Amino acid sequence: RARAGAWAAAARVAQGRRRVEGAGRSPSPVARSQRAALYVHWPYCEKRCSYCNFNKYIPRGVDEAAMRSCLVTEAQTLLRLSGVQRVESVFFGGGTPSLASPHTVAAVLEAVAQTAHLPADSEVTLEVNPTSAPASRLAAFGAAGVNRLSIGLQSLDDTELQLLGRTHSASDALQTLAEARRLFPGRVSVDLMLGLPAQQVGPWLWQLEELLRRCDDHVSLYQLSLERGTALFTRVQRGALPAPDPERAAEMYQEGRALLREAGFRQYEVSNFARHGALSTHNWTYWQCGQYIGVGPGAHGRFVPQGAGGLAREARIQTLEPDNWMKEVKLFGHGTRKRVSLGELELLEEVLAMGLRTDVGITHQHWQQFEPQLTLGDVFGASEEVNRLLEQGLLLLDHRGLRCSWEGLAVLDSLLLTLLPRLQEAWQQKTPSPVPGG
């Protein structure tokens, strides 16, 4: 506990130094294979929201000491297996990780710091639900080493919150937001959903405008996705609720991103907006196809298992059910249920699809780290279909690399329908199939 407190104290000093001096520069570069982000999944919630199909559980009682011990063990095991020497960010997600105790967060951070280099100014994010985050608890998480909060606000309309099955009111959300901004100035993100059944454009834009009067420097806009097996899906299927209108949702998204741009926010990713440089460095790792290690029940990861003599990046999924996951961690040191080696083309498809989600897109230098033989020009430059997208102003391919325009970001899924087949075709031309009997 004392060691965890020492790490958290160092983190607070570094955080203050960066704000005052503009410090926080990375030490000497570490090879890509030795750097990673860490995701920690807390699987428990107070109740299941009507739209949610995430891996979460509503327990009668949680043995937090056992869960804490297993999270620590798995984090250390996977860090050693990956050969990662530097953890650049940590994200506590869920579930509702703000239901965990600050001591659990501190223990995991200390375990990471003991196993790899965790710089004192690394971004450490905690997802927060308003009903589980009074000011005193937020302060305790800060003392444990958290330096950024992501608040699941979702709506400022109490009727919509009830429809979504949220346990908080709009008043609760705004109070938590105010307390979070006081404790973590410049380091608070809020989520707002759009495209709900019967939701109208004007009232939703009013919510966003109200939020902009009170929020910090990071906003995420997420369109509702009706997932089979959820209560909301069932109500729509039975006709108890109207189906969300995709055209209306698209109008909300376009109007919302324009409003955010006017307010000084940069749309640095399809759903994420930041000002004053408050980008999420953890999520940026995902979009840049960096390595990340997933810890906890159902967590996902992408890394090269150096400790097992691996050469290819693996997609990993941990065992879903918490009790079974804990049994496996106690037996084997980790609860990885599924491992899939990613082929070179599969990795390039991820680089393309994830990189184009950002306003930076894919630079030539970034692409060459994954594909040193085929340039972006080789793959896309001679395609008539791609050139039509360039002429329409939806894509840009120039000395910087390949990226979507502001208009193109809004229709990325349709652009990928052209780009992914072109990548696959170029890859097949580069690596022709062997001739039978040759």
Disulfide bonds with the S-S distance in Angstrom:
none
